[in-house]
């Protein structure tokens, strides 16, 4: 009589023999290969690398771009501005949508905003801050 008919399954047979069944485990290499096989273009959920986030911004899959997130996406508005400037955006730079529509990523609708702020509010602090900003944007090599 086959094992399946008498014991129901292989685990019941192993227990009936007085042994402890071995639970199957996935090797770390197999786990990494599975993760890699289901991300990006290989994924069954791939929609061409364009994703609209819950906050209305359009994200594009560009893992080679310096401004990407950990998952390889970069905001389309940041990508458009970065391509226009010919350099990646800095951490203290934001891209503002003039008309407020986060999905309208035409260059004519985008503005580059600087979000660095001085530590103090004294006049001499503001002057020093303004000189530093002028120096950064007059010397583009300082941005890299």
C-alpha positions as CSV (number, residue, x, y, z in Angstrom):
1,X,0.0,0.0,0.0
2,X,1.4,3.4,-0.9
3,X,2.5,5.7,1.9
4,X,0.0,8.4,0.9
5,X,-3.0,6.1,1.2
6,X,-2.0,4.6,4.6
7,X,-0.7,7.7,6.3
8,X,-2.3,10.6,4.4
9,X,1.0,12.4,3.7
10,X,4.8,12.0,4.0
11,X,5.0,14.0,7.3
12,X,2.6,11.6,9.0
13,X,4.6,8.6,7.7
14,X,7.9,10.1,9.1
15,X,6.2,10.7,12.5
16,X,4.8,7.2,12.5
17,X,8.4,5.9,12.0
18,X,9.4,7.8,15.2
19,X,11.4,10.4,13.4
20,X,11.2,14.2,13.5
21,X,10.1,15.6,10.1
22,X,12.5,18.1,8.6
23,X,10.9,21.4,7.7
24,X,11.9,22.7,4.2
25,X,14.0,25.8,4.2
26,X,15.0,28.2,1.5
27,X,18.7,29.0,1.2
28,X,19.8,32.6,1.3
29,X,21.0,32.4,-2.3
30,X,17.6,31.1,-3.4
31,X,15.8,33.8,-1.4
32,X,17.9,36.6,-3.0
33,X,17.3,35.1,-6.5
34,X,13.6,35.1,-5.9
35,X,13.6,38.7,-4.8
36,X,15.7,39.7,-7.8
37,X,13.5,37.8,-10.2
38,X,10.4,39.6,-9.0
39,X,11.6,43.2,-9.1
40,X,11.8,45.8,-11.8
41,X,11.3,44.7,-15.4
42,X,11.1,41.0,-14.4
43,X,8.1,41.5,-12.1
44,X,4.7,40.4,-13.3
45,X,3.4,43.7,-11.9
46,X,5.7,45.8,-14.2
47,X,3.9,48.6,-15.8
48,X,6.7,50.2,-17.9
49,X,8.5,51.8,-15.0
50,X,5.9,54.6,-14.4
51,X,4.1,54.8,-11.0
52,X,1.8,57.4,-9.6
53,X,2.4,57.7,-5.8
54,X,-0.4,58.1,-3.3
55,X,0.5,61.8,-3.0
56,X,0.0,62.5,-6.7
57,X,3.6,62.6,-7.9
58,X,4.6,60.5,-10.9
59,X,7.7,58.4,-10.3
60,X,9.9,56.8,-13.0
61,X,12.1,53.8,-12.6
62,X,15.6,55.0,-13.2
63,X,18.0,53.0,-11.0
64,X,21.1,54.6,-12.5
65,X,20.1,58.2,-11.7
66,X,21.8,59.8,-8.6
67,X,18.5,61.1,-7.2
68,X,16.7,57.8,-7.0
69,X,15.0,56.3,-3.9
70,X,16.2,53.0,-2.5
71,X,13.7,51.2,-4.8
72,X,15.2,52.9,-7.9
73,X,12.4,55.4,-8.6
74,X,12.9,59.2,-9.0
75,X,10.1,61.8,-9.2
76,X,9.4,62.8,-12.8
77,X,9.5,66.5,-11.8
78,X,13.0,66.0,-10.3
79,X,14.1,64.1,-13.4
80,X,12.9,66.8,-15.8
81,X,14.6,69.6,-13.8
82,X,17.8,67.5,-13.4
83,X,17.9,66.9,-17.1
84,X,17.3,70.6,-17.8
85,X,20.1,71.7,-15.5
86,X,22.4,69.0,-16.7
87,X,23.3,67.8,-13.2
88,X,21.6,65.9,-10.4
89,X,19.7,67.9,-7.8
90,X,21.1,68.5,-4.4
91,X,19.4,67.6,-1.1
92,X,18.6,71.2,-0.4
93,X,16.9,71.8,-3.7
94,X,13.2,71.2,-4.4
95,X,11.2,71.3,-7.6
96,X,7.9,73.3,-7.2
97,X,4.9,73.0,-9.5
98,X,3.7,76.5,-10.3
99,X,0.1,75.5,-11.0
100,X,-0.1,73.0,-8.0
101,X,-0.8,70.0,-10.2
102,X,1.8,67.4,-9.2
103,X,1.2,65.4,-12.4
104,X,1.9,68.3,-14.7
105,X,5.7,68.0,-15.2
106,X,6.2,70.3,-18.1
107,X,9.4,72.3,-17.7
108,X,7.4,75.6,-18.1
109,X,5.4,74.5,-15.0
110,X,8.4,73.7,-12.8
111,X,10.6,76.0,-10.6
112,X,13.8,75.1,-8.8
113,X,13.5,76.1,-5.1
114,X,16.3,76.2,-2.6
115,X,15.3,75.0,0.8
116,X,18.5,75.7,2.8
117,X,17.8,78.1,5.6
118,X,20.2,80.0,7.8
119,X,20.6,79.0,11.5
120,X,19.8,82.4,12.9
121,X,17.7,85.4,12.0
122,X,20.3,88.2,12.7
123,X,21.0,90.5,9.8
124,X,24.7,89.5,9.5
125,X,23.6,85.8,9.5
126,X,21.2,86.5,6.6
127,X,23.9,88.4,4.7
128,X,26.4,85.6,5.1
129,X,23.7,83.1,4.0
130,X,22.9,85.2,0.9
131,X,26.6,85.4,0.0
132,X,26.9,81.6,0.3
133,X,23.9,81.0,-1.9
134,X,25.2,83.4,-4.6
135,X,28.6,81.7,-4.4
136,X,27.0,78.2,-4.9
137,X,24.9,79.2,-7.9
138,X,27.5,81.4,-9.6
139,X,30.1,78.5,-9.3
140,X,28.3,75.4,-10.6
141,X,31.3,73.2,-9.8
142,X,30.6,73.7,-6.1
143,X,27.2,71.9,-6.5
144,X,28.9,68.6,-7.4
